[in-house]
Amino acid sequence: MNCFDDQAKMTDALNTQKAITEDYNHYAGECATKQRKDKLMGILSEEHDMQFELFSEMQKRGWYEPKPAPQQKVCEACKQFEEKECTF
């Protein structure tokens, strides 16, 4: 008997991809040579592509809908990196 439906399987796969990209990002930042870093950055890009495919498929099916950030939080983030007013 299978306890996981398609939504649960895709949620698990998406969460796994998120963890994988975090790991590859960390490893790429710790590389001792440019060649190794470039290789890991290529793998990281592929992993992000897979994550996006899962995200898009789940979103199409109504299984994953990120909540929009409150406008105040967006403005705070803008001000943190820019010296201008938030213009959203």
N, C-alpha and C positions, 0 to 999 in steps of 0.2 A: 504494500500500500504506500503510495506516494503522498506525503504530508504537505508538500510544497506545490502551490499552484504557480502559474506562469509569472504572476506579479511578484511573488515571493522570490522566485528564482532570479528574476531580473533585478530586483532590489539587492539581493545578495551579490550578484555579478557587478552591479554599479558600485556598491560599497567596497568590493574587492579592488576594482579598478582605481577608486579613489586612494586606497591604501598603497597600491602599487606605484601610482604616480608620486605620492609623497616620498616613498622610499627611493625611487630613481632620482627624484629631484635632490634629495639629500646626498646620495652617492655621487651625483654629477658635481656637486659643490665640493666634494672631498677628493676629487681626482688629482693625481700627482702630475699627469701629463695631459697636454692638449688633445692628443690622439684618443686617449681613454675618455676624456670629457666629451669630445665630439661623438664618440660611439654611444655613450650613455644618453646624450642629448637626443640622438636619433631614436633610440629606444623610447625615451620619455615622450617624444612627439607621437610615436605610434601608439603608446599607451593612452595618451590624451585623446587621440582620434577614436580609439575603442570606447573610451569613457563617454565621449560625446555621442557616439552612435547609440549606446545604451540609453543615455539620458534622452536623446531625441525620440527613440522608440517608445520609451516609457511615457514621455510627455504626450506623444500622439495618442496613446491609449488612455490618457487621463490618470496615469498611475504616479506621476511625479510632477508636481507643480510648485516650483520654488516661490516663496512669498517675496513680494517686492520689499526692498528696504525702505524704512520710513524716510521721508524727504530730509528730515533733520540729520539723520545718520549719513546720508549721501553728502550733504553739505559739509558736515564735520570732516568726512574723509577727503573731500576736495580741498578744504582749507589746510589740512595737514600737509598736503603735497604741493599746494599752490599758494601764492601770495595774493590771489585775487578773491573776489566774492564769488559765491556759488551762483551759477547762471542757469540752473536747470529749470 
